[in-house]
Amino acid sequence: MKKTVIVGEGIAGLTAGVYAQLNGFKSEIYEKNPVAGGQCMGWDRKGHHIDNCIHWLTGTKKGTELYKIWETLNAIGDDVEMIHNQTFYTSKLDGKSATLWRDLDKTQRELLQIAPEDAEEIHKLISHVRLAECCEMPFNKPMDMMNIFDYINMGKKMAGMFKVMKEYDKMDIEDLGNRFENPLIRKLLTDYMCKEYFASSFIISYATMTSGNGDIPLKGSLAMTNRIIKRYKELGGVLHTNKPIKKIIISHNKAEGVILNDDTVVHADYVICATDTAETFGRLMDSSYMDKKLKVCYENPNDYPVFSGLQMAFSADNNLFSDETIIFDFKPITIGNNDVTRMSLKSYHYDPSFAPEGKTVLQVNIMQRKDDFDYWKSLNKQDYKNAKQTIAEAVTDRIIECFPKLNGHIELLDCWTPLTYEKYCNSFNGAYMAFIEKKNIKIPRLKGKVNGLSNVFIASQWLQSPGGLPVAAATGKFVIQRILKKEGKSINI
Ligand SMILES: Cc1cc2nc3c(=O)[nH]c(=O)nc-3n(C[C@H](O)[C@H](O)[C@H](O)COP(=O)(O)OP(=O)(O)OC[C@H]3O[C@@H](n4cnc5c(N)ncnc54)[C@H](O)[C@@H]3O)c2cc1C
């Protein structure tokens, strides 16, 4: 039986492990942290659970290709209760608010009432979100392994998407917002995702929710990761935690195995790097092995930006905050070189297991760019700690100013920055999604192969924009299909 060593126990690595075990390989996964899961994670503070990942899980609709992967992983299934939140989010401006509801008709009615002057664009937007509900990334097999029939089937399934692409082609989220006259509607459309993303990314994300294909598993990210780990172990897979990998051992254009930080050598027939690609090329192996197209992305950060978050979790009395996710203005807070004036506040009231009775967890996420990352990175340990505390106190004050009922009923649980992701997951600039796909800039779709090394493969959210859990899981499966192909076996898994 051939042996596969997988580096990294995030969702990509765990998925590769499950599919390796299901397809006749012996596999071992090595993780640097004491717990598996990578960015699909959660942790406890003062009797509360902080869920760090799933805002929506694409692929929760039965019958989709992604649902089949999640089910195979034991991530979701008939025995996992799903949360069907009623709103995508709410934006507030000058005392008025607008909401993107799960129910598209309700959204349309609300937006028309707020902005009759934008009626034409509102109708257009809603009808295109409806069309985008058919959008399903092809996750049965890698696109380069698809045959003509696969392409025909994909074309049929995605017919509505062609109209969406035609209408909103070459437009980013900021351009989309500018189509509307009403300032609140403009804010609503540009509030949630980075403004440089293609407009269609926003439409697809919202359609994922309205179509019922983007729900949340009860008990959140960590519980989902643990179900996948359970599946992997039941299949005979071996997990090693607290075992950072130093290097891949390469000899005569072939990997012989890996070497751990403690200098232990592990031999393997195949090595799968399921780490951030900046870690894969540069630390695990020489950066000269990096695909030229990927190198272009790293070398041109203006064309290929990434983002992270400055986040805070709070405990609050659960009857004092009624929104699911709300984005609002506040008096400026200086973070590094930037004044921040808008934040998103999400309530986890939907999952009672996250907080003691009578309480709920609220989370703030303030978008962070490369210059913010550089600011955090420039601080020494004490200054970093102080800055976090000062900013967290200012954010708490601003929340109370905007929601006075919370005064005396809100307590900070934790604050974490882009450096947290760098430290724990070796994430490039603290990013937790792949490169942002901007208009006029094509992000390469990478195959997960390594030039010149026939037995080294990559599984990672970084292989395909926008990244996230679906890409991590799909690339984990694809990597095993590529190895099966190399072994001359059927790839129809
Ligand atoms: C706040 C937040 C919200 C998010 N919300 C969503 C959402 O709603 N929906 C969604 O789809 N996605 C979401 N994501 C993104 C999603 O979590 C990630 O895209 C996904 O988990 C990435 O998986 P991965 O396996 O590719 O990488 P990672 O999770 O980064 O896993 C890589 C693993 O490799 C390990 N590693 C690194 N270097 C080494 C080494 N040298 N040796 C051994 N191990 C190593 C790391 O410790 C890590 O465990 C969110 C992420 C965050 C942080």
The ligand as an SDF file (V2000), in Angstrom:
LIG
                    3D

 53 58  0  0  0  0  0  0  0  0999 V2000
  -12.6440   34.7050   10.5910 C   0  0  0  0  0  0  0  0  0  0  0  0
  -12.7940   33.7460    9.4590 C   0  0  0  0  0  0  0  0  0  0  0  0
  -14.0330   33.5810    8.8700 C   0  0  0  0  0  0  0  0  0  0  0  0
  -14.1790   32.6970    7.8170 C   0  0  0  0  0  0  0  0  0  0  0  0
  -15.4210   32.4810    7.3040 N   0  0  0  0  0  0  0  0  0  0  0  0
  -15.6000   31.5590    6.3440 C   0  0  0  0  0  0  0  0  0  0  0  0
  -16.9040   31.2150    5.9000 C   0  0  0  0  0  0  0  0  0  0  0  0
  -17.9010   31.7130    6.3950 O   0  0  0  0  0  0  0  0  0  0  0  0
  -17.0230   30.3100    4.8880 N   0  0  0  0  0  0  0  0  0  0  0  0
  -15.9300   29.7310    4.2980 C   0  0  0  0  0  0  0  0  0  0  0  0
  -16.0920   28.9260    3.3700 O   0  0  0  0  0  0  0  0  0  0  0  0
  -14.6740   30.0210    4.7200 N   0  0  0  0  0  0  0  0  0  0  0  0
  -14.4880   30.9080    5.7250 C   0  0  0  0  0  0  0  0  0  0  0  0
  -13.2270   31.1880    6.1890 N   0  0  0  0  0  0  0  0  0  0  0  0
  -12.0650   30.6710    5.4530 C   0  0  0  0  0  0  0  0  0  0  0  0
  -11.6970   29.2260    5.8060 C   0  0  0  0  0  0  0  0  0  0  0  0
  -11.5850   29.0740    7.1850 O   0  0  0  0  0  0  0  0  0  0  0  0
  -10.3660   28.8970    5.1580 C   0  0  0  0  0  0  0  0  0  0  0  0
  -10.4320   29.2110    3.7900 O   0  0  0  0  0  0  0  0  0  0  0  0
  -10.0130   27.4120    5.2480 C   0  0  0  0  0  0  0  0  0  0  0  0
  -10.1850   26.9480    6.5590 O   0  0  0  0  0  0  0  0  0  0  0  0
   -8.5720   27.2150    4.7820 C   0  0  0  0  0  0  0  0  0  0  0  0
   -8.2710   25.8490    4.8350 O   0  0  0  0  0  0  0  0  0  0  0  0
   -6.8510   25.2960    4.3950 P   0  0  0  0  0  0  0  0  0  0  0  0
   -6.8220   23.8730    4.7910 O   0  0  0  0  0  0  0  0  0  0  0  0
   -6.6020   25.6240    2.9490 O   0  0  0  0  0  0  0  0  0  0  0  0
   -5.7570   26.1500    5.2020 O   0  0  0  0  0  0  0  0  0  0  0  0
   -5.4880   26.3040    6.7740 P   0  0  0  0  0  0  0  0  0  0  0  0
   -6.7490   26.2600    7.5190 O   0  0  0  0  0  0  0  0  0  0  0  0
   -4.6160   27.4880    6.9110 O   0  0  0  0  0  0  0  0  0  0  0  0
   -4.6730   24.9910    7.1500 O   0  0  0  0  0  0  0  0  0  0  0  0
   -3.2760   24.8690    6.9890 C   0  0  0  0  0  0  0  0  0  0  0  0
   -2.7520   24.0470    8.1480 C   0  0  0  0  0  0  0  0  0  0  0  0
   -1.3640   23.8040    7.9490 O   0  0  0  0  0  0  0  0  0  0  0  0
   -0.6960   23.9430    9.2090 C   0  0  0  0  0  0  0  0  0  0  0  0
    0.7200   24.2020    8.9520 N   0  0  0  0  0  0  0  0  0  0  0  0
    1.2670   25.3180    8.4090 C   0  0  0  0  0  0  0  0  0  0  0  0
    2.5880   25.1770    8.2990 N   0  0  0  0  0  0  0  0  0  0  0  0
    2.8930   23.9420    8.7700 C   0  0  0  0  0  0  0  0  0  0  0  0
    4.1040   23.1990    8.9040 C   0  0  0  0  0  0  0  0  0  0  0  0
    5.2970   23.6980    8.5200 N   0  0  0  0  0  0  0  0  0  0  0  0
    4.0470   21.9480    9.4380 N   0  0  0  0  0  0  0  0  0  0  0  0
    2.8640   21.4050    9.8270 C   0  0  0  0  0  0  0  0  0  0  0  0
    1.6980   22.0760    9.7250 N   0  0  0  0  0  0  0  0  0  0  0  0
    1.6990   23.3150    9.1860 C   0  0  0  0  0  0  0  0  0  0  0  0
   -1.4220   25.0910    9.8590 C   0  0  0  0  0  0  0  0  0  0  0  0
   -1.1830   25.1400   11.2330 O   0  0  0  0  0  0  0  0  0  0  0  0
   -2.8710   24.7690    9.4880 C   0  0  0  0  0  0  0  0  0  0  0  0
   -3.4650   23.9170   10.4360 O   0  0  0  0  0  0  0  0  0  0  0  0
  -13.0580   32.0110    7.2950 C   0  0  0  0  0  0  0  0  0  0  0  0
  -11.8330   32.1470    7.9160 C   0  0  0  0  0  0  0  0  0  0  0  0
  -11.6970   32.9860    9.0070 C   0  0  0  0  0  0  0  0  0  0  0  0
  -10.3810   33.0680    9.7050 C   0  0  0  0  0  0  0  0  0  0  0  0
  1  2  1  0
  2  3  1  0
  2 52  2  0
  3  4  2  0
  4  5  1  0
  4 50  1  0
  5  6  2  0
  6  7  1  0
  6 13  1  0
  7  8  2  0
  7  9  1  0
  9 10  1  0
 10 11  2  0
 10 12  1  0
 12 13  2  0
 13 14  1  0
 14 15  1  0
 14 50  1  0
 15 16  1  0
 16 17  1  0
 16 18  1  0
 18 19  1  0
 18 20  1  0
 20 21  1  0
 20 22  1  0
 22 23  1  0
 23 24  1  0
 24 25  2  0
 24 26  1  0
 24 27  1  0
 27 28  1  0
 28 29  2  0
 28 30  1  0
 28 31  1  0
 31 32  1  0
 32 33  1  0
 33 34  1  0
 33 48  1  0
 34 35  1  0
 35 36  1  0
 35 46  1  0
 36 37  1  0
 36 45  1  0
 37 38  2  0
 38 39  1  0
 39 40  1  0
 39 45  2  0
 40 41  1  0
 40 42  2  0
 42 43  1  0
 43 44  2  0
 44 45  1  0
 46 47  1  0
 46 48  1  0
 48 49  1  0
 50 51  2  0
 51 52  1  0
 52 53  1  0
M  END
$$$$
